[in-house]
């Protein structure tokens, strides 16, 4: 099972010091967090995508491309790639480029985001959000899987004889997750393609997560990709841990109370009771997250949000160490102890996907030679 962290890239004032990092400092801190996660032995680092303050992760592929050269083992991903407001041609190109640069050590998660105004900023209509997600992803798949694409849809200009470059590494597209909190159509989309489904349930009770994952599993089997329990599932999560539980509560409370995403709302006591946010000792985090499989079945990726709400870099790095040293080993042991042999332990790696494509005869080309327009000769 994979364990990792994701960032929403918020720029938030530290309520205990009154210090607010500027955008440059926040970006550089995120890079340091990702590198530390790699050194600590975590499996995944993921970045969101936002185009408005107080967030700074407007160009995930730039960030992840840099990190591909700075890290050695960690899988680089997105926790949101805005499939609705980005041009699908650019998504196909940029993530194929990231795949090549990282030598396949990446994947990505398609999502619609949670900022309504982003639609008109990029020339789209929010009322078409689900339709955009469906059409744009269908085009991305064609661009990755076919050397030459002729295409016409509703939301962008047609393509005639178009080749997206670079071609996917080894002729095999990146693995894709679809992220949704509340939209059944996105769970259906993930199941239709046999892709992964990540329910970033950081604001929701586990019963809602159970329903969404259950729908995805049922439809995954319906479309013939395997049994329901073989579907590739990820969950979001949050924690703040210290050796002593009360120390964790005392330290994290001012950050919770002033966080831009949930500050000035429910109390921390209510929020931790109703959502996966867990504040306490490492053992309390282990006990909470060890029960997730009881609700959603054996799953393949668990992601944690730990760098938000104005927490200083030093504290975030300490949380990464606690996660890697005290929490992950035990959670991994618990989750793997009773996993059935036919259920995947991890999402498919690039090597796994290449082997499967070669066996099925579906691997494409990783280079397409151009032909001279007049002579037909390769150029």
Secondary structure by P-SEA (a helix, b strand, c coil): ccccccccccccccccccccccaaaaaaaaaaaaaaaaaacccbbbbbbbcccccccccaaaaaaaaaacccbbbbbbcccccccccaaaaaaaaaaaaaaacccbbbbbbbcccccccccccccccaaaaaaaaaaaaaaaaacccccccccccbbbbcccccccccccccccbbbbbbcccaaaaaaaaaacbbbbcccccccaaaaaaaaaaaaaaaaaaccccccccbbbbbbcccccccaaaaaaaaaaaaaccccccccccaaaaaaccccccccaaaaaaaaaacccccccccbbbbbcccccccaaaaaaaaaaaacccaaaaaaaaacccccccccccccaaaaaaaaaaaccccccbbbbccccccccc
